[in-house]
Amino acid sequence: MEPVNLSRRDLIHLAAAAPAVLSAQNKGDVIRVAFVGVGNRGSFLLKHGVRVPGIQVVAVCDILPERAEAAAQVVAKAGGKARVWNDFRKMLDEQKEIDAVVLATPDWTHKDFDIAILEVGKNLYAEKPLALHTRDTGAILQAAKQAKGIMQVGFQLRHDPNRNAAEKFIQSGGIGRVLMCHGIRHGGDLPRNIPWYFDKTKCGDIVIDQGIHILDLFTWAIGTHPIRAMGSGGTDLFVDEPKGRTVMDNYSLILEYPNGVRVNFSHHYFDPPGFSGDQERVFGSNGSVDLVSATWKPRDRKSEPIKLEVPNAGEDSTYMSLAAFAENIRTGNRKPVNNVESALVSTLVPIMGTRAIYQKRIVEWEEVAKEAGIA
Ligand SMILES: NC(=O)c1ccc[n+]([C@@H]2O[C@H](COP(=O)([O-])OP(=O)(O)OC[C@H]3O[C@@H](n4cnc5c(N)ncnc54)[C@H](O)[C@@H]3O)[C@@H](O)[C@H]2O)c1
């Protein structure tokens, strides 16, 4: 599809017309929220959650009592009061005045915990990935469709102001027809203080647990799921480090989408600090966009890269995602930007990639979609 005939200036303004998430907040009802799993990610969500207008944190839960206590302290410091729990099912049974749950427990728990929370009618903000296995993604989708509450998934980069503006620019036709996405995620190794990150049975390996965010942004930019995946990867530097490691430390993926659109993604942990980092670029028939910086470069070689207008510039993506969650609950919006359907696709994509790497074969979308029950 060729772009509509708008000037660059029009297109930049169109990109800037993002939903006024921040301005809409003060008018609604208070939403009583429980944070479940307050480790690395959950405590970061909580730090931002306590400052979202209208979110009242009424409960915190972790199987590690000291983490739950520390979380309650964070709430107290922000002027609130949260009940402390170590068993979230007991919490759901006994503390009825909870409207929503923010769940950040490890990946292998998502399927059972997501469904348990949806079944008792709570609104759910669930961390990514949706699940580790194809059939489980489909089970969560069914539960979310039947649930009273809304479900939003932890693809918070969709709410990052720069990336959000860049994606809207692409979707408005700003770079013309999308041709290719190129991503790199090069850094040091995973944090050693979270042992389950190194166990592929618990995290699904690093495409599913880590690469998932950039792949989600590319699928969003292209606007549909890939047709097939191919890839290669392994563990070549951090062999058995830490002891018992079963996850890779590097891989490369190529994903083919309809109409010849391709994603090329390189992810490894060999990068000396600050050497190459992250890159998320989308190339189109009229020019290319850098999602991280929200700049675009027309194919006209003379022009400098152009910074897009970015609403809420500099605001944290996790804050924006939680603010959107609160707003979606108030308005009953069952199709958030990071919704369960897009999360299902964006979980199946790294599952395809991981299979392609492990089994050294091309993996078709049909295969995983059938297993998930959506084909
Ligand atoms: N969106 C992002 O950018 C992002 C970043 C990091 C992690 N994550 C996701 O967040 C989730 C948590 O990852 P993490 O890095 O915080 O791991 P973590 O191990 O630091 O934290 C998980 C917490 O869950 C607790 N927990 C485990 N079982 C529980 C249960 N039954 N009830 C209550 N608490 C329980 C653990 O004690 C721990 O405190 C994962 O799904 C991960 O993929 C998302």
The ligand as an ORCA input file, in Angstrom:
! r2SCAN-3c Opt
* xyz 0 1
  N       8.274     -6.064     30.575
  C       9.571     -6.063     30.858
  O      10.348     -5.236     30.386
  C      10.102     -7.093     31.810
  C      11.380     -6.961     32.346
  C      11.821     -7.953     33.230
  C      11.007     -9.027     33.537
  N       9.776     -9.112     32.973
  C       8.872    -10.233     33.290
  O       8.426    -10.074     34.635
  C       8.261    -11.338     35.238
  C       9.094    -11.393     36.506
  O      10.460    -11.289     36.168
  P      11.533    -10.740     37.217
  O      12.715    -10.367     36.437
  O      10.889     -9.765     38.098
  O      11.833    -12.074     38.048
  P      12.092    -12.186     39.621
  O      12.450    -13.601     39.879
  O      13.016    -11.105     40.054
  O      10.666    -11.850     40.259
  C       9.600    -12.759     40.285
  C       8.952    -12.637     41.653
  O       7.798    -13.458     41.689
  C       7.748    -14.073     42.962
  N       6.890    -15.252     42.890
  C       7.142    -16.477     42.347
  N       6.075    -17.285     42.497
  C       5.129    -16.564     43.127
  C       3.813    -16.846     43.582
  N       3.258    -18.061     43.422
  N       3.110    -15.875     44.205
  C       3.666    -14.650     44.412
  N       4.924    -14.326     44.034
  C       5.637    -15.272     43.394
  C       9.205    -14.397     43.262
  O       9.425    -14.646     44.639
  C       9.878    -13.122     42.787
  O       9.961    -12.146     43.789
  C       8.643    -12.349     34.186
  O       7.515    -12.787     33.514
  C       9.527    -11.578     33.230
  O       9.510    -12.104     31.916
  C       9.301     -8.168     32.134
*
